[in-house]
Amino acid sequence: MLEARRSLDWIEHETLRKHYRDPRIHYAVNCASVGCPMLREEAYTAERLQAQLEDQARRFLSDRSRNRMRDGRLEVSKIFDWFREDFEPRLQYFARHAALLTHDAKEHNAISEGRVRLAFLDYDWTLNDSRSSSQR
């Protein structure tokens, strides 16, 4: 019997997203490129899954290299464009997370009230560095 090879990307899109309607999946399991949300340093467990997913969402949405306000626009990861159906309605999704996207009160209000223009950032497909720090 041949074993099928699976990638994190396959698990995210062909398994998890097909069976669970939760946008936080994008923050938890992904292809591991630099543009993706950071992978978690620990295994997901049934007992802590909701807290772990919330933490992943918080980490990604508050990462200013991937999501930020600039010149009156909300610049966000291309993930929110490619998978818009998972985050619809997008402006309401961002409004619920305004506190993570900015610390500025005026920007927070603009996001909360849906008065922002969206821009999607370029995506970095470079793989994360896997070099070991040990001597060879």
Secondary structure as UniProt FT lines:
FT   HELIX           8..10
FT   HELIX           11..16
FT   HELIX           17..19
FT   TURN            23..24
FT   HELIX           25..28
FT   TURN            34..35
FT   TURN            46..48
FT   HELIX           49..61
FT   TURN            64..66
FT   STRAND          68..70
FT   TURN            71..72
FT   STRAND          73..76
FT   HELIX           79..82
FT   HELIX           84..86
FT   HELIX           90..96
FT   HELIX           98..101
FT   HELIX           105..112
FT   TURN            113..114
FT   STRAND          117..120
//
